[in-house]
Each structure stands twice: as C-alpha cells, then as structure tokens.
Amino acid sequence: MVSAAFADRLTKKLVLFDVDGTLTPARQALSPEMIAALDDLRKKAIVGFVGGSDLVKISEQLSVNGSNAVDDFDYAFAENGLTAYKLGKPLESQSFIKFLGEDRYKPLVNFILHYVADMDIPIKRGTFVEFRNGMVNVSPIGRNATIEERLAFQAYDQKHGLRGAFVKALQEKFPDYGLTYSIGGQISFDIFPNGWDKTYALRHVEDEEFDEIHFFGDKTYKGGNDYEIFSDPRTIGHSVTSPADTIRILAELFP
C-alpha cells in the first residue's frame, strides 16, 4: 500500500515525466502553463520526473521563479534515477564506479587505453575515456576533436567499423561484467551497467505498490531513451510530441 508519506493525497497513481520535449522544450524552462498543469495534477496523483541529465542541468529547467524542482515534485530522478529524491529527501544513490568497483574498473580502463594506443587511425586528439557518474564514454579519436575531425572520423568509422570492433573486443574480454555497450553519435560509445536506462528509476518506487504508474515521454520509439520505461510492463506509457501535447493528454486523463 502507499506509505504514510502520501496518505494525505488519497491516491495510488504515480505519474512520471521525461524532461526535454515532454515537460519543457529541449534545455528550456517550464512554461507557466505547464507549472499550472503540474500543480493541478499533484492534487490527483503522485508526480515525478525522470531525466537523463544530472540534477544541476535538470534544475536549471524545472526550478523556476525561485522554486526547487526537488521540492516541487514528489519524486526527482536525475541520471535515470542514479540520483534520486522522494519528497525532498535523498534516496540511495548509485554510480558506475560503485557498481563495478575499483578492482574491476582498472582492468577495463587499462584495456581500453591499450586498445586505443594500438589503433591505426588517421588522427588522435585527447580525452579518449571520459568518466561520468553513470557511465564511461570511450572515443577512439578523442573528445577534443574539432567538428571537421569528428565528421572525418565518422566517415572513416562507417567504412572500417572501428567502434563496432572495439565493442566486440570489450564484450569478449569482459563477458561477466554485466555491461551494456551503446554506439551513438559521431565519435564514441557508452559503457554502462545493464538496465541503467530510465527503468532504473522504477526500483525507487516499488515499495509504494502503486495501482498505476504512468510515464510520459517524447522519445518512446525503439532506440529512443524513453523506449525502455515507456514499454515496460510496469508502466502505462504515453507518447507525446511536445509539452503542449503533454498538457492536453493530462487534461483528458486527469480531468
């Protein structure tokens, strides 16, 4: 049953939102219309956001007019829930290094650096491994490459399959690490633990045993970063095209 923390709300429904393209235009702030819609919704349901960015970037968009996004939402999930808050209080956080451990992380990074050093590509720049809270980003050419150099590497990679071969080598070398390898963009690929997409946030709400968990997102197609949580059997997914579309659907679902 829903805990005493939500007893005064008389609801067992949770509504979660993606941020960019769903609550706000990309990297922009909440509109007055969306603030009003969320205020109204919070009288009828438990409300939270699930963003891929870190909390600082998300707060720039959702903390408006002196407010605090962590307080304005019942649940606040940054970095897909690796940083999490419930009713303004922090929940247990997680990180890539905490998950993997230093003893396993070091052989992984050593292998990556040796592999990059042995790669015969036209140019190399700098920052071949970028350590982030929830993942490691690997770039054979280096993230310091210029736009022109990125485009040249992308064309070279499409012809020679460098990143695909790199990922295959990592999968064969570390088959028991429980990691997902995601090739995206022009020059790099991401490494993160299996299941650390937006469905990670759902583990923070399991104890409440909500009757319904709704999720609103704009990148709900396969390959989009909302797809996994949108299609998860634990959620009722709603695909939107804009913040205005989100407001329209909310008015229909929660009149």
Accessible surface in RSA format (square Angstrom, percent):
REM  Atomic radii and reference values for relative SASA: ProtOr
REM  Chains: A
REM  Algorithm: Lee & Richards
REM  Probe-radius: 1.40
REM  Slices: 20
REM RES _ NUM      All-atoms   Total-Side   Main-Chain    Non-polar    All polar
REM                ABS   REL    ABS   REL    ABS   REL    ABS   REL    ABS   REL
RES MET A   1   164.41  85.1 141.21  93.5  23.20  55.2 101.02  85.9  63.40  84.0
RES VAL A   2    17.78  11.7   9.42   8.5   8.37  20.2   9.42   8.2   8.37  22.7
RES SER A   3    42.64  36.0  33.38  44.5   9.26  21.3  42.17  89.8   0.47   0.7
RES ALA A   4    93.17  85.7  67.33 103.9  25.84  58.8  71.30 100.4  21.87  57.9
RES ALA A   5    51.04  46.9  20.60  31.8  30.45  69.3  34.15  48.1  16.89  44.8
RES PHE A   6     1.81   0.9   0.07   0.0   1.73   4.5   0.07   0.0   1.73   5.0
RES ALA A   7    63.91  58.8  44.78  69.1  19.13  43.5  54.67  77.0   9.24  24.5
RES ASP A   8   120.40  84.3  86.22  85.8  34.18  80.8  51.65 121.6  68.75  68.6
RES ARG A   9    45.57  19.1  34.02  17.3  11.56  27.5  24.51  33.5  21.06  12.8
RES LEU A  10   168.63  93.9 130.09  93.1  38.54  96.9 142.25  99.9  26.39  71.0
RES THR A  11    18.01  12.8   6.56   6.7  11.45  27.3  11.16  15.0   6.85  10.4
RES LYS A  12    79.55  38.8  74.44  45.7   5.11  12.2  41.44  37.3  38.11  40.6
RES LYS A  13    79.01  38.5  79.01  48.5   0.00   0.0  32.41  29.2  46.61  49.6
RES LEU A  14     0.00   0.0   0.00   0.0   0.00   0.0   0.00   0.0   0.00   0.0
RES VAL A  15     0.00   0.0   0.00   0.0   0.00   0.0   0.00   0.0   0.00   0.0
RES LEU A  16     0.00   0.0   0.00   0.0   0.00   0.0   0.00   0.0   0.00   0.0
RES PHE A  17     0.00   0.0   0.00   0.0   0.00   0.0   0.00   0.0   0.00   0.0
RES ASP A  18     9.06   6.3   9.06   9.0   0.00   0.0   0.05   0.1   9.01   9.0
RES VAL A  19     6.15   4.0   6.15   5.6   0.00   0.0   6.15   5.3   0.00   0.0
RES ASP A  20    42.89  30.0  40.92  40.7   1.97   4.7  18.64  43.9  24.25  24.2
RES GLY A  21    15.43  19.0   0.00   N/A  15.43  19.0  15.24  41.8   0.19   0.4
RES THR A  22     0.00   0.0   0.00   0.0   0.00   0.0   0.00   0.0   0.00   0.0
RES LEU A  23     1.07   0.6   0.00   0.0   1.07   2.7   0.00   0.0   1.07   2.9
RES THR A  24     0.08   0.1   0.00   0.0   0.08   0.2   0.08   0.1   0.00   0.0
RES PRO A  25    57.35  41.8  52.08  47.5   5.27  19.2  57.35  47.3   0.00   0.0
RES ALA A  26    69.24  63.7  54.89  84.7  14.35  32.6  54.89  77.3  14.35  38.0
RES ARG A  27   114.36  48.0  92.61  47.2  21.75  51.8  61.49  84.0  52.88  32.0
RES GLN A  28   105.88  59.2 100.08  73.1   5.79  13.8  31.76  67.6  74.12  56.2
RES ALA A  29    50.35  46.3  37.02  57.1  13.33  30.3  37.02  52.1  13.33  35.3
RES LEU A  30    17.19   9.6   6.54   4.7  10.65  26.8   6.54   4.6  10.65  28.7
RES SER A  31    40.43  34.2  35.52  47.4   4.91  11.3  34.16  72.8   6.26   8.8
RES PRO A  32   102.93  75.0  94.44  86.1   8.48  30.8  97.61  80.6   5.31  33.0
RES GLU A  33   111.10  63.8 102.67  77.7   8.43  20.1  56.30 108.9  54.80  44.7
RES MET A  34     0.10   0.1   0.10   0.1   0.00   0.0   0.10   0.1   0.00   0.0
RES ILE A  35    47.74  27.2  46.64  34.7   1.10   2.6  47.65  34.3   0.09   0.2
RES ALA A  36    60.88  56.0  50.74  78.3  10.14  23.1  56.04  78.9   4.84  12.8
RES ALA A  37    20.59  18.9   8.43  13.0  12.16  27.7  17.36  24.4   3.23   8.6
RES LEU A  38    14.77   8.2  13.39   9.6   1.38   3.5  13.65   9.6   1.12   3.0
RES ASP A  39    84.40  59.1  78.86  78.5   5.54  13.1  23.36  55.0  61.04  60.9
RES ASP A  40    58.90  41.3  58.08  57.8   0.82   1.9  18.34  43.2  40.56  40.5
RES LEU A  41     3.84   2.1   2.43   1.7   1.41   3.6   3.84   2.7   0.00   0.0
RES ARG A  42    64.46  27.1  61.45  31.3   3.01   7.2  24.74  33.8  39.71  24.1
RES LYS A  43   156.83  76.5 127.06  78.0  29.77  70.9  85.52  77.0  71.30  76.0
RES LYS A  44    69.43  33.9  54.28  33.3  15.15  36.1  52.48  47.2  16.95  18.1
RES ALA A  45     0.00   0.0   0.00   0.0   0.00   0.0   0.00   0.0   0.00   0.0
RES ILE A  46     0.00   0.0   0.00   0.0   0.00   0.0   0.00   0.0   0.00   0.0
RES VAL A  47     2.12   1.4   2.12   1.9   0.00   0.0   2.12   1.8   0.00   0.0
RES GLY A  48     0.00   0.0   0.00   N/A   0.00   0.0   0.00   0.0   0.00   0.0
RES PHE A  49     0.00   0.0   0.00   0.0   0.00   0.0   0.00   0.0   0.00   0.0
RES VAL A  50     0.00   0.0   0.00   0.0   0.00   0.0   0.00   0.0   0.00   0.0
RES GLY A  51     2.63   3.2   0.00   N/A   2.63   3.2   2.63   7.2   0.00   0.0
RES GLY A  52    45.23  55.8   0.00   N/A  45.23  55.8  19.54  53.6  25.69  57.5
RES SER A  53    42.10  35.6  30.39  40.6  11.71  27.0  12.28  26.2  29.82  41.8
RES ASP A  54    51.73  36.2  47.86  47.6   3.87   9.1  19.81  46.6  31.91  31.8
RES LEU A  55    36.82  20.5  34.05  24.4   2.76   7.0  34.05  23.9   2.76   7.4
RES VAL A  56   106.68  70.2 101.64  92.0   5.04  12.1 105.82  91.9   0.86   2.3
RES LYS A  57    95.35  46.5  95.35  58.5   0.00   0.0  58.13  52.3  37.23  39.7
RES ILE A  58     1.92   1.1   1.92   1.4   0.00   0.0   1.92   1.4   0.00   0.0
RES SER A  59    28.24  23.9  26.66  35.6   1.58   3.6  21.04  44.8   7.19  10.1
RES GLU A  60   109.20  62.7  80.61  61.0  28.58  68.1  45.76  88.5  63.44  51.8
RES GLN A  61     5.14   2.9   4.90   3.6   0.24   0.6   2.20   4.7   2.95   2.2
RES LEU A  62     1.01   0.6   0.00   0.0   1.01   2.5   0.00   0.0   1.01   2.7
RES SER A  63    34.87  29.5  16.57  22.1  18.30  42.2  14.84  31.6  20.03  28.1
RES VAL A  64    25.39  16.7  20.29  18.4   5.10  12.3  24.14  21.0   1.25   3.4
RES ASN A  65   150.14 103.5  99.90  96.5  50.23 121.0  41.71 100.4 108.42 104.8
RES GLY A  66    86.21 106.3   0.00   N/A  86.21 106.3  43.08 118.2  43.13  96.6
RES SER A  67    41.83  35.4  22.10  29.5  19.73  45.5  31.46  67.0  10.37  14.5
RES ASN A  68    73.25  50.5  69.29  67.0   3.96   9.5  18.64  44.9  54.62  52.8
RES ALA A  69     0.00   0.0   0.00   0.0   0.00   0.0   0.00   0.0   0.00   0.0
RES VAL A  70    15.23  10.0  14.64  13.3   0.59   1.4  14.64  12.7   0.59   1.6
RES ASP A  71    84.80  59.4  70.01  69.7  14.79  35.0  28.48  67.0  56.32  56.2
RES ASP A  72    62.49  43.8  51.40  51.2  11.09  26.2  17.48  41.1  45.01  44.9
RES PHE A  73     5.77   2.9   4.70   2.9   1.07   2.8   4.70   2.8   1.07   3.1
RES ASP A  74     0.31   0.2   0.00   0.0   0.31   0.7   0.00   0.0   0.31   0.3
RES TYR A  75     0.06   0.0   0.00   0.0   0.06   0.1   0.06   0.0   0.00   0.0
RES ALA A  76     0.93   0.9   0.16   0.2   0.78   1.8   0.18   0.3   0.75   2.0
RES PHE A  77     0.00   0.0   0.00   0.0   0.00   0.0   0.00   0.0   0.00   0.0
RES ALA A  78     0.36   0.3   0.02   0.0   0.34   0.8   0.02   0.0   0.34   0.9
RES GLU A  79    33.27  19.1  29.70  22.5   3.57   8.5   9.77  18.9  23.50  19.2
RES ASN A  80    29.77  20.5  29.77  28.8   0.00   0.0   1.18   2.8  28.59  27.6
RES GLY A  81     0.14   0.2   0.00   N/A   0.14   0.2   0.00   0.0   0.14   0.3
RES LEU A  82     7.03   3.9   6.83   4.9   0.20   0.5   6.83   4.8   0.20   0.5
RES THR A  83    33.98  24.2  33.75  34.2   0.23   0.6  20.84  28.0  13.14  19.9
RES ALA A  84     1.89   1.7   0.00   0.0   1.89   4.3   0.00   0.0   1.89   5.0
RES TYR A  85    49.49  23.1  49.31  28.1   0.18   0.5  12.61   9.5  36.89  45.5
RES LYS A  86    34.19  16.7  31.67  19.4   2.53   6.0  17.63  15.9  16.56  17.6
RES LEU A  87    63.37  35.3  44.44  31.8  18.93  47.6  50.03  35.1  13.34  35.9
RES GLY A  88    26.89  33.2   0.00   N/A  26.89  33.2   5.74  15.7  21.15  47.4
RES LYS A  89   146.81  71.6 146.62  90.0   0.19   0.5 101.41  91.3  45.40  48.4
RES PRO A  90    97.85  71.3  77.78  70.9  20.07  73.0  77.78  64.2  20.07 124.8
RES LEU A  91    52.97  29.5  39.91  28.6  13.07  32.8  44.97  31.6   8.01  21.5
RES GLU A  92   146.08  83.9 125.54  95.0  20.54  48.9  54.66 105.7  91.42  74.6
RES SER A  93    53.47  45.2  48.58  64.8   4.88  11.2  21.19  45.1  32.27  45.2
RES GLN A  94    41.25  23.1  38.58  28.2   2.67   6.4   3.26   6.9  37.99  28.8
RES SER A  95    17.16  14.5  17.16  22.9   0.00   0.0  13.80  29.4   3.36   4.7
RES PHE A  96     0.00   0.0   0.00   0.0   0.00   0.0   0.00   0.0   0.00   0.0
RES ILE A  97    43.05  24.5  40.27  30.0   2.78   6.7  40.27  29.0   2.78   7.5
RES LYS A  98   122.65  59.8  94.15  57.8  28.49  67.8  77.61  69.9  45.03  48.0
RES PHE A  99    81.56  40.8  56.15  34.8  25.41  66.1  60.25  36.5  21.31  61.0
RES LEU A 100     6.01   3.3   0.00   0.0   6.01  15.1   0.30   0.2   5.71  15.4
RES GLY A 101    27.29  33.6   0.00   N/A  27.29  33.6  27.22  74.7   0.07   0.2
RES GLU A 102   117.23  67.3 109.94  83.2   7.29  17.4  59.31 114.7  57.92  47.3
RES ASP A 103   131.64  92.2 113.70 113.2  17.94  42.4  37.79  88.9  93.86  93.6
RES ARG A 104    83.77  35.2  83.20  42.4   0.58   1.4  37.53  51.3  46.24  28.0
RES TYR A 105    32.74  15.3  32.74  18.6   0.00   0.0  24.63  18.5   8.11  10.0
RES LYS A 106   135.40  66.1 133.56  81.9   1.84   4.4  77.75  70.0  57.64  61.4
RES PRO A 107    56.39  41.1  49.03  44.7   7.36  26.8  53.67  44.3   2.72  16.9
RES LEU A 108     0.00   0.0   0.00   0.0   0.00   0.0   0.00   0.0   0.00   0.0
RES VAL A 109    23.30  15.3  23.30  21.1   0.00   0.0  23.30  20.2   0.00   0.0
RES ASN A 110    68.32  47.1  66.99  64.7   1.33   3.2  14.69  35.4  53.63  51.8
RES PHE A 111    50.45  25.2  45.18  28.0   5.27  13.7  49.56  30.0   0.89   2.6
RES ILE A 112     0.00   0.0   0.00   0.0   0.00   0.0   0.00   0.0   0.00   0.0
RES LEU A 113    81.68  45.5  76.63  54.8   5.05  12.7  76.99  54.1   4.68  12.6
RES HIS A 114   126.52  69.1 124.64  86.6   1.88   4.8  77.04  79.4  49.48  57.6
RES TYR A 115    58.34  27.2  51.84  29.5   6.50  16.9  38.02  28.6  20.33  25.1
RES VAL A 116     5.62   3.7   5.62   5.1   0.00   0.0   5.62   4.9   0.00   0.0
RES ALA A 117    73.58  67.7  43.28  66.8  30.31  68.9  51.14  72.0  22.45  59.5
RES ASP A 118   122.06  85.5  92.05  91.6  30.01  71.0  32.77  77.1  89.29  89.0
RES MET A 119    21.92  11.3   9.72   6.4  12.19  29.0  15.99  13.6   5.93   7.9
RES ASP A 120   134.69  94.4 113.13 112.6  21.57  51.0  39.29  92.5  95.40  95.1
RES ILE A 121    15.33   8.7   0.79   0.6  14.54  35.1   1.86   1.3  13.47  36.5
RES PRO A 122    97.77  71.3  57.80  52.7  39.97 145.3  71.25  58.8  26.52 164.8
RES ILE A 123    55.45  31.6  49.30  36.7   6.15  14.8  54.73  39.4   0.72   2.0
RES LYS A 124    65.47  31.9  46.55  28.6  18.92  45.0  38.34  34.5  27.12  28.9
RES ARG A 125   109.14  45.8  83.90  42.8  25.23  60.1  31.23  42.7  77.91  47.2
RES GLY A 126    15.94  19.7   0.00   N/A  15.94  19.7  15.36  42.2   0.57   1.3
RES THR A 127    58.19  41.4  38.83  39.4  19.36  46.1  29.05  39.0  29.14  44.1
RES PHE A 128    46.29  23.2  43.24  26.8   3.06   8.0  43.44  26.3   2.85   8.2
RES VAL A 129    32.76  21.6  11.16  10.1  21.60  52.0  11.16   9.7  21.60  58.6
RES GLU A 130    55.74  32.0  53.12  40.2   2.62   6.2  20.31  39.3  35.43  28.9
RES PHE A 131    98.34  49.2  73.05  45.2  25.29  65.8  73.05  44.3  25.29  72.4
RES ARG A 132    83.15  34.9  76.57  39.0   6.59  15.7  41.71  57.0  41.45  25.1
RES ASN A 133    55.71  38.4  42.92  41.5  12.79  30.8  24.60  59.2  31.11  30.1
RES GLY A 134     9.66  11.9   0.00   N/A   9.66  11.9   5.96  16.4   3.70   8.3
RES MET A 135    51.34  26.6  51.34  34.0   0.00   0.0  51.31  43.6   0.04   0.0
RES VAL A 136     0.03   0.0   0.03   0.0   0.00   0.0   0.03   0.0   0.00   0.0
RES ASN A 137     6.02   4.1   5.66   5.5   0.35   0.8   0.00   0.0   6.02   5.8
RES VAL A 138     0.00   0.0   0.00   0.0   0.00   0.0   0.00   0.0   0.00   0.0
RES SER A 139     0.12   0.1   0.00   0.0   0.12   0.3   0.00   0.0   0.12   0.2
RES PRO A 140     0.00   0.0   0.00   0.0   0.00   0.0   0.00   0.0   0.00   0.0
RES ILE A 141     1.06   0.6   1.06   0.8   0.00   0.0   1.06   0.8   0.00   0.0
RES GLY A 142     0.00   0.0   0.00   N/A   0.00   0.0   0.00   0.0   0.00   0.0
RES ARG A 143    65.92  27.7  54.18  27.6  11.74  27.9   7.09   9.7  58.82  35.7
RES ASN A 144    99.61  68.7  74.12  71.6  25.49  61.4  24.93  60.0  74.69  72.2
RES ALA A 145     9.07   8.3   0.00   0.0   9.07  20.6   0.00   0.0   9.07  24.0
RES THR A 146    70.28  50.0  62.37  63.2   7.91  18.9  67.31  90.4   2.97   4.5
RES ILE A 147   127.48  72.5 124.16  92.5   3.32   8.0 124.16  89.4   3.32   9.0
RES GLU A 148   126.90  72.9 120.11  90.9   6.79  16.2  66.75 129.1  60.15  49.1
RES GLU A 149    31.24  17.9  29.76  22.5   1.48   3.5  15.02  29.0  16.23  13.2
RES ARG A 150    55.85  23.4  55.85  28.5   0.00   0.0   8.27  11.3  47.58  28.8
RES LEU A 151    92.92  51.8  86.99  62.2   5.93  14.9  87.24  61.3   5.69  15.3
RES ALA A 152    62.07  57.1  48.00  74.1  14.07  32.0  56.80  80.0   5.27  13.9
RES PHE A 153     8.36   4.2   3.57   2.2   4.79  12.5   7.76   4.7   0.60   1.7
RES GLN A 154    47.16  26.4  47.16  34.5   0.00   0.0   3.73   7.9  43.43  32.9
RES ALA A 155    60.63  55.7  52.28  80.7   8.35  19.0  54.02  76.1   6.61  17.5
RES TYR A 156    63.76  29.8  58.90  33.5   4.85  12.6  38.29  28.8  25.47  31.4
RES ASP A 157    11.44   8.0   9.69   9.6   1.74   4.1   0.00   0.0  11.44  11.4
RES GLN A 158   139.48  78.0 102.75  75.1  36.72  87.4  44.95  95.7  94.52  71.7
RES LYS A 159   169.18  82.5 132.23  81.1  36.95  88.0  85.35  76.8  83.84  89.3
RES HIS A 160    92.42  50.5  62.06  43.1  30.35  77.7  41.77  43.0  50.65  58.9
RES GLY A 161    36.08  44.5   0.00   N/A  36.08  44.5  31.26  85.8   4.82  10.8
RES LEU A 162    30.91  17.2  29.72  21.3   1.18   3.0  30.52  21.4   0.39   1.0
RES ARG A 163    14.28   6.0  14.28   7.3   0.00   0.0   1.03   1.4  13.25   8.0
RES GLY A 164    37.12  45.8   0.00   N/A  37.12  45.8  27.60  75.7   9.51  21.3
RES ALA A 165    52.51  48.3  41.23  63.6  11.28  25.7  47.20  66.5   5.31  14.1
RES PHE A 166     0.00   0.0   0.00   0.0   0.00   0.0   0.00   0.0   0.00   0.0
RES VAL A 167    13.60   9.0  13.60  12.3   0.00   0.0  13.60  11.8   0.00   0.0
RES LYS A 168   127.38  62.1 127.01  77.9   0.37   0.9  69.75  62.8  57.62  61.4
RES ALA A 169    23.93  22.0  17.64  27.2   6.29  14.3  21.44  30.2   2.48   6.6
RES LEU A 170     0.00   0.0   0.00   0.0   0.00   0.0   0.00   0.0   0.00   0.0
RES GLN A 171    89.57  50.1  81.99  59.9   7.57  18.0  25.21  53.7  64.35  48.8
RES GLU A 172   117.61  67.5  92.00  69.6  25.60  61.0  47.70  92.3  69.91  57.1
RES LYS A 173   120.62  58.8  98.98  60.7  21.63  51.5  47.09  42.4  73.53  78.3
RES PHE A 174    15.98   8.0  10.15   6.3   5.83  15.2  10.67   6.5   5.31  15.2
RES PRO A 175   105.52  76.9  70.13  63.9  35.39 128.7  76.59  63.2  28.93 179.8
RES ASP A 176   106.65  74.7  80.55  80.2  26.10  61.7  45.62 107.4  61.03  60.9
RES TYR A 177    20.69   9.7  18.09  10.3   2.60   6.8  10.71   8.1   9.97  12.3
RES GLY A 178    30.94  38.2   0.00   N/A  30.94  38.2  26.66  73.1   4.28   9.6
RES LEU A 179    20.43  11.4   0.68   0.5  19.75  49.6   0.68   0.5  19.75  53.1
RES THR A 180    47.99  34.1  43.89  44.5   4.10   9.8  35.51  47.7  12.48  18.9
RES TYR A 181    30.00  14.0   5.63   3.2  24.37  63.4   5.53   4.2  24.47  30.2
RES SER A 182    47.41  40.1  41.11  54.9   6.30  14.5  13.24  28.2  34.17  47.9
RES ILE A 183    84.22  47.9  53.81  40.1  30.41  73.3  53.81  38.7  30.41  82.5
RES GLY A 184    39.30  48.5   0.00   N/A  39.30  48.5  35.35  97.0   3.95   8.8
RES GLY A 185    67.40  83.1   0.00   N/A  67.40  83.1  40.36 110.8  27.04  60.6
RES GLN A 186    57.05  31.9  52.35  38.3   4.70  11.2  16.67  35.5  40.38  30.6
RES ILE A 187     2.36   1.3   2.23   1.7   0.13   0.3   2.23   1.6   0.13   0.4
RES SER A 188    10.44   8.8  10.44  13.9   0.00   0.0   0.00   0.0  10.44  14.6
RES PHE A 189     1.71   0.9   0.00   0.0   1.71   4.5   1.71   1.0   0.00   0.0
RES ASP A 190    33.97  23.8  33.95  33.8   0.01   0.0   0.67   1.6  33.29  33.2
RES ILE A 191     0.00   0.0   0.00   0.0   0.00   0.0   0.00   0.0   0.00   0.0
RES PHE A 192    36.93  18.5  36.93  22.9   0.00   0.0  36.93  22.4   0.00   0.0
RES PRO A 193     0.25   0.2   0.25   0.2   0.00   0.0   0.25   0.2   0.00   0.0
RES ASN A 194    88.49  61.0  72.22  69.8  16.27  39.2  31.11  74.9  57.38  55.5
RES GLY A 195    35.72  44.1   0.00   N/A  35.72  44.1  25.53  70.1  10.19  22.8
RES TRP A 196    18.59   7.5   8.81   4.3   9.78  23.0   2.59   1.4  16.01  26.0
RES ASP A 197    34.35  24.1  31.16  31.0   3.19   7.5  17.33  40.8  17.02  17.0
RES LYS A 198     4.52   2.2   4.31   2.6   0.21   0.5   2.43   2.2   2.09   2.2
RES THR A 199    23.15  16.5  18.93  19.2   4.23  10.1   8.26  11.1  14.89  22.5
RES TYR A 200    11.67   5.4  10.85   6.2   0.82   2.1   1.85   1.4   9.82  12.1
RES ALA A 201     0.00   0.0   0.00   0.0   0.00   0.0   0.00   0.0   0.00   0.0
RES LEU A 202     1.37   0.8   1.28   0.9   0.09   0.2   1.28   0.9   0.09   0.2
RES ARG A 203   121.47  51.0 104.32  53.2  17.15  40.8  36.26  49.6  85.21  51.6
RES HIS A 204    30.08  16.4  17.51  12.2  12.57  32.2  13.64  14.1  16.44  19.1
RES VAL A 205     2.25   1.5   1.02   0.9   1.23   3.0   1.02   0.9   1.23   3.3
RES GLU A 206    98.86  56.8  82.25  62.2  16.61  39.5  39.56  76.5  59.30  48.4
RES ASP A 207   101.67  71.2  71.82  71.5  29.84  70.6  51.85 122.0  49.81  49.7
RES GLU A 208     0.65   0.4   0.65   0.5   0.00   0.0   0.45   0.9   0.21   0.2
RES GLU A 209   116.01  66.6 100.37  75.9  15.64  37.2  40.47  78.3  75.54  61.7
RES PHE A 210    23.56  11.8   0.17   0.1  23.39  60.9   0.17   0.1  23.39  66.9
RES ASP A 211   100.75  70.6  66.69  66.4  34.06  80.5  24.55  57.8  76.20  76.0
RES GLU A 212    55.60  31.9  51.45  38.9   4.16   9.9  14.83  28.7  40.77  33.3
RES ILE A 213    21.34  12.1  19.50  14.5   1.84   4.4  19.50  14.0   1.84   5.0
RES HIS A 214    11.64   6.4  11.64   8.1   0.00   0.0  10.55  10.9   1.09   1.3
RES PHE A 215     0.00   0.0   0.00   0.0   0.00   0.0   0.00   0.0   0.00   0.0
RES PHE A 216     0.00   0.0   0.00   0.0   0.00   0.0   0.00   0.0   0.00   0.0
RES GLY A 217     0.00   0.0   0.00   N/A   0.00   0.0   0.00   0.0   0.00   0.0
RES ASP A 218    34.99  24.5  19.57  19.5  15.43  36.5   5.40  12.7  29.59  29.5
RES LYS A 219    81.32  39.7  81.32  49.9   0.00   0.0  53.37  48.0  27.95  29.8
RES THR A 220    12.79   9.1   9.18   9.3   3.61   8.6   0.04   0.1  12.76  19.3
RES TYR A 221   130.94  61.1 119.90  68.2  11.04  28.7 105.14  79.0  25.80  31.8
RES LYS A 222   171.32  83.6 147.14  90.3  24.17  57.6  90.47  81.4  80.84  86.1
RES GLY A 223    76.22  94.0   0.00   N/A  76.22  94.0  40.50 111.1  35.72  80.0
RES GLY A 224     5.72   7.1   0.00   N/A   5.72   7.1   3.59   9.9   2.13   4.8
RES ASN A 225    87.82  60.6  76.14  73.6  11.68  28.1  38.65  93.0  49.16  47.5
RES ASP A 226     0.24   0.2   0.24   0.2   0.00   0.0   0.00   0.0   0.24   0.2
RES TYR A 227    67.80  31.7  67.80  38.6   0.00   0.0  34.42  25.9  33.38  41.1
RES GLU A 228    68.18  39.1  62.45  47.2   5.73  13.6  25.99  50.3  42.19  34.4
RES ILE A 229     0.22   0.1   0.00   0.0   0.22   0.5   0.00   0.0   0.22   0.6
RES PHE A 230    56.79  28.4  50.87  31.5   5.92  15.4  50.87  30.8   5.92  16.9
RES SER A 231    59.01  49.9  29.42  39.3  29.59  68.2  29.42  62.6  29.59  41.5
RES ASP A 232    20.50  14.4  14.18  14.1   6.32  15.0   4.01   9.4  16.50  16.5
RES PRO A 233   134.98  98.4  95.05  86.6  39.92 145.1 107.53  88.8  27.45 170.6
RES ARG A 234   112.29  47.1  91.99  46.9  20.31  48.3  63.88  87.3  48.41  29.3
RES THR A 235    14.54  10.3   0.00   0.0  14.54  34.7   0.72   1.0  13.83  20.9
RES ILE A 236    77.30  44.0  73.46  54.7   3.84   9.2  77.30  55.7   0.00   0.0
RES GLY A 237    27.32  33.7   0.00   N/A  27.32  33.7   1.47   4.0  25.85  57.9
RES HIS A 238    26.59  14.5  22.33  15.5   4.26  10.9  14.74  15.2  11.85  13.8
RES SER A 239    62.75  53.0  41.85  55.8  20.90  48.1  23.64  50.3  39.10  54.8
RES VAL A 240     3.55   2.3   0.00   0.0   3.55   8.6   0.10   0.1   3.45   9.4
RES THR A 241   122.33  87.0  90.43  91.7  31.90  76.0  80.83 108.6  41.50  62.7
RES SER A 242    37.97  32.1  36.51  48.7   1.47   3.4  29.73  63.3   8.24  11.5
RES PRO A 243    24.39  17.8  24.39  22.2   0.00   0.0  24.39  20.1   0.00   0.0
RES ALA A 244    71.84  66.1  61.45  94.8  10.39  23.6  64.31  90.6   7.53  19.9
RES ASP A 245    21.05  14.7  16.43  16.4   4.62  10.9   7.39  17.4  13.66  13.6
RES THR A 246     0.00   0.0   0.00   0.0   0.00   0.0   0.00   0.0   0.00   0.0
RES ILE A 247    48.48  27.6  47.50  35.4   0.98   2.4  47.50  34.2   0.98   2.7
RES ARG A 248   122.40  51.4 114.83  58.5   7.57  18.0  69.38  94.8  53.02  32.1
RES ILE A 249    22.61  12.9  22.61  16.8   0.00   0.0  22.61  16.3   0.00   0.0
RES LEU A 250     8.34   4.6   7.31   5.2   1.03   2.6   7.55   5.3   0.79   2.1
RES ALA A 251    64.48  59.3  47.59  73.4  16.88  38.4  56.28  79.3   8.19  21.7
RES GLU A 252   114.30  65.6  85.33  64.6  28.97  69.0  46.01  89.0  68.29  55.8
RES LEU A 253    74.04  41.2  51.23  36.6  22.81  57.3  53.26  37.4  20.78  55.9
RES PHE A 254    19.39   9.7  11.87   7.4   7.51  19.6  15.38   9.3   4.01  11.5
RES PRO A 255   128.95  94.0  82.85  75.5  46.10 167.6 108.50  89.6  20.45 127.1
END  Absolute sums over single chains surface
CHAIN  1 A    12550.7       9854.3       2696.3       7134.9       5415.8
END  Absolute sums over all chains
TOTAL         12550.7       9854.3       2696.3       7134.9       5415.8
